[in-house]
Amino acid sequence: MCLAIPGRVISISNTDTESKIAKVDFGGVIREVCVDWIPDIKIGDYVLVHVGFALNKLDEKEAEEILNTIKNLEEN
Amino acid sequence: MKFIDEYRNADDSKRIVDKIKNILRHNWYIMEICGGQTHTILKYRLEEILPEKITLLHGPGCPVCVTSVEFIDKAIQLSFHKDVILTSYGDMLRVPGTKYSLLYSKSIGANVKTIYSPIDALKLAKDYPDKKIIFFAIGFETTAPATASSIIQARKMGLKNFFVLCAHVLVPPAIEILLKSQLTKIDGIIAAGHVCTVMGFKEYIPIAKKYKVPIVVTGFEPNDLLLGIFMTVKQLEEGRYDVENQYKRAVREEGNMSAKKIMFDVFEVVDRKWRGIGFINNSGLKIKKEFEDMDAEKVFSLNTQIDEIDTECIAGLILQGIKKPVDCLNFARKCTPENPLGAPMVSSEGSCNAYYKFGSVKINN
């Protein structure tokens, strides 16, 4: 139920109900996603999507950091 | 796919497991709260590559499993009301109520539709103005803001035919119940990353201190989980009880302020009954008075009397981590995903379903 999938924002538009809707690319599958809770959303951002809503932007630097942490485990 | 594949690298998995073995001195019982994480653990056989001193317990983090029978019975009743289209997420349709499931009610004539998002229910309300669209809303803090948003949107759109049967529940009160319980030994907790994406993790800090358990907010890919387990074990071996965040790429300490705001604009906190566990104080969300014209429980007449269920299902013990699915006499015999005796076998987040689907584990009975 708490499944959330990362996808890349490819366009952003407002609808008649003032909701901000983005088209998000999930590895080739394009879906409309509500991005009302991501005030600084822009094209190219990666978002985590759950039941049609973006929960948060994904932080690329932090994503990379975790991989470095794993790589450096042996040395610590 | 970006942000997924990178965290499934087998060499990295081995690196983390070796490090865990390196620092491990004692036996530890670690509970992952979220059913999505349980499925990752089973699917990637993580229990098999971890040292025997670590026991993973599977927690109550499956909203479909913990939604009370009364709610399912109410949804079934509503689905037979005149002009109603009852909508919910797929898994919810297959869970048995007192007598049968929503899927069965559909098969005997009720108007029940599976939806992917509450936005789909709003679209139905707009497209079918002569029908009453009821959204049976279940889920934790991850899902509740989406329901709240659909209620706000319905108000903005002037829809008079959109209603919500609200069964949302909150995670931290359930964690506290498990930690208070004398039945479950829990040394450390893997907190549900996506719940914390919305809520942040400040509310877990007093829990970690009070019950002396490390809590590590963790993601959903196999290496996220292994790293979350490593961070938990490290704290346990060092005698620390902190809240740490393994899932920094998605979770900020304060969570998502906009999602939290909309959630508490629409809902208030109430006591709620959890299937298999019982009433938990301040663990549910109810629609506030100013939106009660959309609250299905207020608008429609419902008979809430239910018969006591006589079931052989031990879901309550499984959801509390007291027993594992393979400890159940009916597991994979009388109880299968096609013929479930209880919710954890139905739901794609239920631990019985995970053990059945990825079953590498021998049946204990």
Chai-1 contact restraints between the chains, C-beta under 6 A:
chainA,res_idxA,chainB,res_idxB,connection_type,confidence,min_distance_angstrom,max_distance_angstrom,comment,restraint_id
A,M1,B,P63,contact,1.0,0.0,6.0,A-B,restraint_1
A,M1,B,G139,contact,1.0,0.0,6.0,A-B,restraint_2
A,M1,B,E349,contact,1.0,0.0,6.0,A-B,restraint_3
A,C2,B,C34,contact,1.0,0.0,6.0,A-B,restraint_4
A,C2,B,G36,contact,1.0,0.0,6.0,A-B,restraint_5
A,C2,B,T142,contact,1.0,0.0,6.0,A-B,restraint_6
A,C2,B,H194,contact,1.0,0.0,6.0,A-B,restraint_7
A,L3,B,G36,contact,1.0,0.0,6.0,A-B,restraint_8
A,A4,B,H194,contact,1.0,0.0,6.0,A-B,restraint_9
A,P6,B,F3,contact,1.0,0.0,6.0,A-B,restraint_10
A,T17,B,Q153,contact,1.0,0.0,6.0,A-B,restraint_11
A,T17,B,K156,contact,1.0,0.0,6.0,A-B,restraint_12
A,T17,B,M157,contact,1.0,0.0,6.0,A-B,restraint_13
A,G27,B,M1,contact,1.0,0.0,6.0,A-B,restraint_14
A,W37,B,N256,contact,1.0,0.0,6.0,A-B,restraint_15
A,W37,B,S258,contact,1.0,0.0,6.0,A-B,restraint_16
A,W37,B,A259,contact,1.0,0.0,6.0,A-B,restraint_17
A,L48,B,A250,contact,1.0,0.0,6.0,A-B,restraint_18
A,H50,B,T142,contact,1.0,0.0,6.0,A-B,restraint_19
A,V51,B,S117,contact,1.0,0.0,6.0,A-B,restraint_20
A,V51,B,T143,contact,1.0,0.0,6.0,A-B,restraint_21
A,V51,B,A146,contact,1.0,0.0,6.0,A-B,restraint_22
A,G52,B,S117,contact,1.0,0.0,6.0,A-B,restraint_23
A,G52,B,I119,contact,1.0,0.0,6.0,A-B,restraint_24
A,F53,B,A146,contact,1.0,0.0,6.0,A-B,restraint_25
A,L55,B,T197,contact,1.0,0.0,6.0,A-B,restraint_26
A,N56,B,T197,contact,1.0,0.0,6.0,A-B,restraint_27
A,N56,B,A250,contact,1.0,0.0,6.0,A-B,restraint_28
A,N56,B,N256,contact,1.0,0.0,6.0,A-B,restraint_29
A,L58,B,F3,contact,1.0,0.0,6.0,A-B,restraint_30
A,L58,B,R249,contact,1.0,0.0,6.0,A-B,restraint_31
A,L58,B,A250,contact,1.0,0.0,6.0,A-B,restraint_32
A,D59,B,R249,contact,1.0,0.0,6.0,A-B,restraint_33
A,E62,B,K248,contact,1.0,0.0,6.0,A-B,restraint_34
A,E62,B,R249,contact,1.0,0.0,6.0,A-B,restraint_35
A,A63,B,R249,contact,1.0,0.0,6.0,A-B,restraint_36
A,L67,B,E6,contact,1.0,0.0,6.0,A-B,restraint_37
A,I70,B,D12,contact,1.0,0.0,6.0,A-B,restraint_38
A,I70,B,R15,contact,1.0,0.0,6.0,A-B,restraint_39
A,L73,B,R15,contact,1.0,0.0,6.0,A-B,restraint_40
A,L73,B,K19,contact,1.0,0.0,6.0,A-B,restraint_41
